[in-house]
Amino acid sequence: MDIAHELPQLITSHQLRSRVHQMPQLSPQQLRGRQELHLAHLVLSFITMGYVWQEGEEGTVQVLPRNLAVPFWEVSQALGLPPILSHADFVLANWRRKDPNGPLEMENLDTIITLPGGESLRGFILVTLLVEKAAVPGIKAIPQALGATLQGDEESLHRALEELAGAIEAMREALRRMHDYVDPEVFYSVIRIFLSGWKDNPAMAQGLVYEGVSAEALAFSGGSAAQSTVLHAFDELLGICHRQDCAAFLLRMREYMPPAHRAFVEQIRGALSPRHLVLSSGNTRLRNAFNRCVSALAELRSYHITIVTKYIAVAASKARARRAELNGAGPAVGKAPSALEDKGTGGSHIFSFLKSIRDTTREGMIRA
């Protein structure tokens, strides 16, 4: 854990790669239980991202050394996760309470492992966690909604849909806090590259060889909000159908979820959507509750576009201007990446993707 806790300093001083080369061969056999496996995956994923991107997008590596690649692969196989930093590591597994008995609120939260980016990185991780927390009542409402649909219980379905709509609206409010805690320039120029993967990324078009695992280079997408189980679950429950290219990308992102999360989403997908009961009932109050959910989801996606515009599009424009002034000079860490200016860290063409899924969400409204 020493290397993990020193990651920001090791990366900015360009020492991480040499420290990794000195690491002993680690064995996951010493780990006890899933909690230790998840912690190991968290640590190894952060070290891997630091190792790959230490020198920026112009100084990437083609090979992840055996003493890091093999244990990372073995832990990933045991958990059913890919050997790269995913949303499940970056956000869901990467927090702790300062006061163990205190509330799950920003003032009482901290990250476990970090990378360059200081308070902005901490804010980005923890605000995203609070968005996930806001979704919890909505996730709990899903089994209630599915059960009510099967039983034809309109009153219970109405209550579940109202709970879901309130949760989605709370997620949007939580996302607003990004402006308070994350500096756009730091996010774009320092943080974002460490979330980037080696699939659909021009900076690592050949992928990455995991030494001792595969002689062929492997390609994995970077961490992305599209890997969060929450919106996949809500889409399936509400019967939202995205366009083919976007749906294919979202389906691929499910491979980056923990297996139990993936199974949960698939179970919802296979169930009868509440949409059917809403349509067959002719109940105006039920239709309004359903449409409130769809509208809230579309508004959340619209607000996400606003955030991405500020933290990627506008920040990228400013970074291009700075690059022109410096004429390419400057340190690798803190030098804004250019390979993913129009793409998300998961590899999607970010604005066309986000606008498409927002628009198809709106199309899920049930007309009178």
C-alpha positions as CSV (number, residue, x, y, z in Angstrom):
1,M,0.0,0.0,0.0
2,D,3.0,2.3,0.3
3,I,3.1,3.0,-3.4
4,A,-0.6,3.5,-3.6
5,H,-0.6,6.2,-0.9
6,E,2.3,8.0,-2.6
7,L,0.8,7.9,-6.1
8,P,0.4,11.7,-6.7
9,Q,4.0,12.4,-5.6
10,L,5.5,9.5,-7.4
11,I,3.7,10.4,-10.7
12,T,4.5,14.1,-10.6
13,S,8.2,13.4,-9.8
14,H,8.3,10.8,-12.6
15,Q,9.3,8.0,-10.2
16,L,6.3,5.7,-10.3
17,R,7.5,3.5,-13.1
18,S,10.8,2.8,-11.5
19,R,9.1,2.1,-8.2
20,V,6.8,-0.4,-9.9
21,H,9.8,-2.2,-11.5
22,Q,11.2,-2.7,-8.0
23,M,7.9,-4.2,-6.6
24,P,7.9,-7.9,-5.5
25,Q,5.7,-10.3,-7.4
26,L,2.4,-10.1,-5.5
27,S,0.1,-13.1,-5.0
28,P,-3.7,-12.7,-4.6
29,Q,-3.7,-16.1,-2.8
30,Q,-2.9,-14.2,0.4
31,L,-6.1,-12.1,0.2
32,R,-9.0,-13.1,2.4
33,G,-12.6,-12.5,1.2
34,R,-14.2,-10.2,-1.4
35,Q,-13.5,-7.0,0.6
36,E,-9.8,-7.5,0.4
37,L,-10.1,-8.5,-3.3
38,H,-12.0,-5.3,-4.1
39,L,-9.4,-3.2,-2.2
40,A,-6.6,-5.0,-4.1
41,H,-8.4,-4.2,-7.4
42,L,-8.8,-0.6,-6.4
43,V,-5.1,-0.3,-5.5
44,L,-3.8,-2.1,-8.6
45,S,-6.0,-0.2,-10.9
46,F,-4.8,3.2,-9.6
47,I,-1.2,2.1,-9.8
48,T,-1.8,0.8,-13.4
49,M,-3.3,4.1,-14.5
50,G,-0.4,6.0,-13.0
51,Y,2.1,3.7,-14.6
52,V,0.6,4.0,-18.1
53,W,-0.1,7.8,-18.0
54,Q,2.9,9.0,-15.9
55,E,4.5,10.8,-18.9
56,G,1.2,12.0,-20.5
57,E,-0.3,10.8,-23.8
58,E,3.0,11.2,-25.6
59,G,5.0,9.0,-23.2
60,T,2.8,5.9,-22.9
61,V,4.0,2.4,-22.5
62,Q,3.2,-0.7,-24.6
63,V,3.7,-3.2,-21.8
64,L,2.4,-3.5,-18.2
65,P,5.2,-5.3,-16.3
66,R,4.6,-8.8,-15.0
67,N,4.8,-8.0,-11.3
68,L,1.8,-5.6,-11.8
69,A,0.0,-7.2,-14.7
70,V,-0.3,-10.8,-13.3
71,P,-1.8,-10.0,-9.9
72,F,-4.1,-7.4,-11.4
73,W,-5.3,-9.9,-13.9
74,E,-5.8,-12.6,-11.2
75,V,-7.7,-10.3,-8.9
76,S,-9.8,-9.1,-11.8
77,Q,-10.7,-12.6,-12.8
78,A,-11.7,-13.5,-9.2
79,L,-14.0,-10.5,-9.1
80,G,-15.4,-10.7,-12.7
81,L,-14.0,-7.2,-13.4
82,P,-11.8,-6.0,-16.2
83,P,-8.1,-5.2,-15.4
84,I,-8.4,-1.4,-15.7
85,L,-9.8,1.4,-13.5
86,S,-13.6,1.4,-13.8
87,H,-16.4,3.3,-12.2
88,A,-16.7,0.5,-9.6
89,D,-13.2,1.2,-8.4
90,F,-12.9,4.9,-8.9
91,V,-16.1,5.8,-7.1
92,L,-18.0,2.9,-5.6
93,A,-15.0,1.3,-3.8
94,N,-13.0,4.4,-3.2
95,W,-14.4,6.2,-0.1
96,R,-14.4,6.1,3.6
97,R,-16.1,8.0,6.5
98,K,-13.7,10.2,8.5
99,D,-15.9,9.6,11.5
100,P,-17.1,5.9,11.2
101,N,-20.3,6.9,13.1
102,G,-20.9,10.1,11.1
103,P,-23.2,10.8,8.2
104,L,-22.5,9.9,4.5
105,E,-22.0,13.5,3.6
106,M,-19.2,15.4,1.8
107,E,-17.8,16.9,5.1
108,N,-17.4,13.4,6.6
109,L,-16.1,11.7,3.5
110,D,-12.7,11.1,2.0
111,T,-11.1,9.0,-0.7
112,I,-9.0,5.9,0.0
113,I,-6.6,6.2,-3.0
114,T,-5.9,9.2,-5.1
115,L,-4.0,10.5,-8.1
116,P,-2.7,13.9,-9.2
117,G,-5.5,16.5,-9.0
118,G,-5.6,17.3,-5.3
119,E,-8.9,18.6,-4.0
120,S,-10.5,18.7,-7.4
121,L,-10.0,14.9,-7.8
122,R,-11.3,14.3,-4.3
123,G,-14.3,16.5,-5.1
124,F,-14.9,14.7,-8.5
125,I,-14.9,11.3,-6.8
126,L,-17.0,12.2,-3.8
127,V,-19.6,14.3,-5.7
128,T,-20.1,11.4,-8.1
129,L,-20.5,9.1,-5.0
130,L,-23.2,11.4,-3.6
131,V,-25.0,11.2,-7.0
132,E,-25.0,7.4,-6.5
133,K,-26.2,7.8,-3.0
134,A,-29.1,10.0,-4.1
135,A,-30.1,7.2,-6.4
136,V,-30.6,4.6,-3.6
137,P,-34.3,5.2,-2.9
138,G,-34.9,4.8,-6.7
139,I,-33.0,1.5,-6.8
140,K,-35.0,0.3,-3.8
141,A,-38.2,1.3,-5.7
142,I,-37.4,-0.9,-8.6
143,P,-38.5,-4.3,-7.1
144,Q,-41.6,-2.6,-5.7
145,A,-42.5,-1.3,-9.2
146,L,-41.8,-4.6,-10.9
147,G,-43.9,-6.5,-8.2
148,A,-46.8,-4.0,-8.5
149,T,-46.7,-4.4,-12.3
150,L,-47.0,-8.1,-12.1
151,Q,-49.9,-7.9,-9.6
152,G,-51.6,-5.1,-11.5
153,D,-51.5,-3.0,-8.3
154,E,-51.8,0.6,-9.7
155,E,-51.6,2.2,-6.3
156,S,-48.3,0.5,-5.3
157,L,-46.9,1.2,-8.7
158,H,-47.8,4.9,-8.3
159,R,-45.9,5.0,-5.0
160,A,-42.8,3.3,-6.5
161,L,-42.8,5.6,-9.5
162,E,-43.0,8.7,-7.2
163,E,-40.1,7.4,-5.2
164,L,-38.1,6.8,-8.3
165,A,-38.8,10.3,-9.7
166,G,-37.8,11.9,-6.4
167,A,-34.5,10.0,-6.4
168,I,-33.7,11.0,-10.0
169,E,-34.4,14.6,-9.2
170,A,-32.2,14.3,-6.1
171,M,-29.4,12.9,-8.3
172,R,-29.5,16.1,-10.4
173,E,-29.3,18.3,-7.3
174,A,-26.3,16.3,-6.1
175,L,-24.6,16.6,-9.5
176,R,-24.8,20.4,-9.2
177,R,-22.2,20.3,-6.4
178,M,-19.6,19.5,-9.0
179,H,-19.2,23.2,-9.6
180,D,-18.4,23.8,-5.9
181,Y,-15.6,21.2,-5.6
182,V,-14.0,20.6,-9.0
183,D,-11.9,23.1,-11.0
184,P,-12.5,22.6,-14.8
185,E,-8.9,23.3,-15.7
186,V,-7.6,20.8,-13.2
187,F,-10.1,18.2,-14.2
188,Y,-9.3,18.5,-17.9
189,S,-5.6,19.1,-17.8
190,V,-4.6,16.9,-14.9
191,I,-7.3,14.4,-13.9
192,R,-8.9,13.2,-17.1
193,I,-6.0,11.4,-18.6
194,F,-5.8,9.0,-15.7
195,L,-9.4,7.9,-16.4
196,S,-8.5,7.1,-20.0
197,G,-8.3,3.6,-21.3
198,W,-6.6,1.8,-24.2
199,K,-9.5,1.1,-26.4
200,D,-10.8,3.6,-29.0
201,N,-8.0,5.9,-27.8
202,P,-5.6,7.3,-30.5
203,A,-2.9,7.8,-27.8
204,M,-2.8,4.0,-27.3
205,A,-4.2,2.7,-30.5
206,Q,-2.3,-0.6,-30.1
207,G,-3.7,-1.4,-26.7
208,L,-1.6,-2.7,-23.8
209,V,0.3,-5.9,-23.4
210,Y,-0.2,-7.4,-19.9
211,E,3.1,-9.2,-19.5
212,G,2.8,-12.8,-18.2
213,V,-0.9,-12.8,-19.1
214,S,-1.1,-12.4,-22.9
215,A,1.5,-11.9,-25.6
216,E,-1.1,-9.9,-27.6
217,A,-2.1,-6.4,-26.6
218,L,-5.4,-6.1,-24.9
219,A,-7.9,-3.2,-25.2
220,F,-10.1,-1.9,-22.4
221,S,-12.2,1.2,-22.1
222,G,-11.4,3.8,-19.4
223,G,-13.6,4.7,-16.5
224,S,-17.0,6.3,-17.5
225,A,-20.3,7.3,-15.9
226,A,-21.8,5.0,-18.5
227,Q,-20.4,2.1,-16.3
228,S,-22.7,3.1,-13.4
229,T,-25.4,0.6,-12.8
230,V,-28.0,3.2,-11.8
231,L,-29.0,4.7,-15.1
232,H,-28.9,1.3,-16.9
233,A,-31.4,0.1,-14.3
234,F,-33.7,3.1,-14.6
235,D,-33.6,2.8,-18.5
236,E,-34.6,-0.8,-18.3
237,L,-37.4,-0.2,-15.8
238,L,-38.9,2.6,-17.8
239,G,-38.5,0.8,-21.2
240,I,-36.2,3.5,-22.7
241,C,-34.8,2.3,-26.0
242,H,-31.7,4.0,-27.2
243,R,-30.5,4.1,-30.8
244,Q,-28.4,1.2,-32.0
245,D,-24.9,2.6,-31.8
246,C,-25.6,4.1,-28.3
247,A,-27.3,1.0,-27.1
248,A,-24.3,-1.1,-28.3
249,F,-21.9,1.2,-26.4
250,L,-24.0,1.0,-23.2
251,L,-24.2,-2.7,-23.5
252,R,-20.4,-2.9,-23.7
253,M,-20.1,-0.7,-20.6
254,R,-22.0,-3.3,-18.6
255,E,-18.9,-5.6,-18.9
256,Y,-17.2,-3.1,-16.6
257,M,-19.8,-3.4,-13.8
258,P,-19.5,-5.8,-10.9
259,P,-21.2,-9.1,-11.9
260,A,-24.0,-8.7,-9.4
261,H,-24.8,-5.2,-10.7
262,R,-24.8,-6.6,-14.3
263,A,-27.1,-9.4,-13.2
264,F,-29.5,-6.9,-11.5
265,V,-29.8,-4.9,-14.7
266,E,-30.4,-8.0,-16.8
267,Q,-33.1,-9.1,-14.4
268,I,-34.9,-5.8,-14.8
269,R,-34.4,-6.1,-18.6
270,G,-36.2,-9.5,-18.5
271,A,-39.1,-8.4,-16.4
272,L,-42.4,-6.8,-17.5
273,S,-41.9,-3.0,-17.7
274,P,-44.3,-0.8,-15.7
275,R,-44.9,1.0,-19.0
276,H,-47.3,-1.9,-19.9
277,L,-49.5,-1.4,-16.8
278,V,-49.4,2.4,-17.3
279,L,-50.6,2.0,-20.9
280,S,-53.2,-0.6,-20.3
281,S,-54.7,1.1,-17.2
282,G,-55.6,4.4,-18.7
283,N,-54.9,5.8,-15.3
284,T,-54.0,9.5,-15.7
285,R,-52.4,9.8,-12.2
286,L,-50.2,6.7,-13.0
287,R,-49.2,8.1,-16.4
288,N,-48.2,11.4,-14.8
289,A,-46.0,9.6,-12.2
290,F,-44.4,7.5,-15.0
291,N,-43.8,10.6,-17.1
292,R,-42.3,12.4,-14.1
293,C,-39.7,9.7,-14.0
294,V,-38.9,9.9,-17.7
295,S,-38.8,13.7,-17.6
296,A,-36.5,13.7,-14.5
297,L,-34.2,11.2,-16.3
298,A,-34.0,13.4,-19.4
299,E,-33.4,16.5,-17.3
300,L,-30.6,14.7,-15.5
301,R,-29.0,13.8,-18.8
302,S,-29.4,17.4,-20.0
303,Y,-27.6,18.6,-16.9
304,H,-24.9,16.1,-17.5
305,I,-24.4,17.7,-20.9
306,T,-24.0,21.1,-19.2
307,I,-21.4,19.6,-16.9
308,V,-19.5,18.0,-19.8
309,T,-19.6,21.2,-21.8
310,K,-17.9,23.1,-18.9
311,Y,-15.4,20.5,-17.9
312,I,-14.5,19.1,-21.3
313,A,-15.5,21.3,-24.3
314,V,-14.8,24.7,-22.8
315,A,-11.7,23.4,-20.9
316,A,-10.4,21.7,-24.1
317,S,-10.7,25.0,-26.0
318,K,-8.7,26.8,-23.3
319,A,-6.1,24.0,-23.3
320,R,-5.7,24.3,-27.1
321,A,-5.1,28.0,-26.7
322,R,-2.5,27.4,-23.9
323,R,-0.8,24.7,-26.1
324,A,-0.5,27.2,-28.9
325,E,1.1,29.8,-26.6
326,L,3.5,27.3,-25.1
327,N,4.2,25.6,-28.5
328,G,4.2,22.2,-26.9
329,A,6.5,23.0,-24.0
330,G,5.7,22.2,-20.4
331,P,5.6,19.1,-18.1
332,A,3.8,15.9,-19.1
333,V,1.6,15.9,-15.9
334,G,-0.7,18.9,-16.2
335,K,-0.2,19.1,-19.9
336,A,-3.8,18.7,-21.3
337,P,-4.3,15.6,-23.4
338,S,-5.5,16.1,-26.9
339,A,-6.3,12.5,-28.1
340,L,-9.7,12.5,-26.4
341,E,-10.8,16.1,-26.9
342,D,-14.1,15.0,-28.6
343,K,-14.4,11.6,-26.8
344,G,-15.4,10.4,-23.4
345,T,-12.8,8.4,-21.3
346,G,-14.9,5.3,-22.1
347,G,-14.3,6.0,-25.8
348,S,-17.7,7.3,-27.0
349,H,-18.0,10.4,-29.2
350,I,-19.1,12.3,-26.2
351,F,-21.6,15.0,-27.3
352,S,-23.4,13.0,-30.0
353,F,-23.7,10.1,-27.5
354,L,-25.0,12.2,-24.6
355,K,-27.5,14.2,-26.8
356,S,-28.7,11.0,-28.4
357,I,-29.4,9.2,-25.1
358,R,-31.1,12.4,-23.7
359,D,-33.3,12.6,-26.8
360,T,-34.3,8.9,-26.8
361,T,-35.1,9.3,-23.1
362,R,-37.5,12.1,-23.9
363,E,-39.1,9.8,-26.5
364,G,-40.0,7.4,-23.7
365,M,-42.8,9.8,-22.4
366,I,-46.3,8.3,-22.7
367,R,-48.6,10.7,-24.5
368,A,-52.2,11.1,-23.4
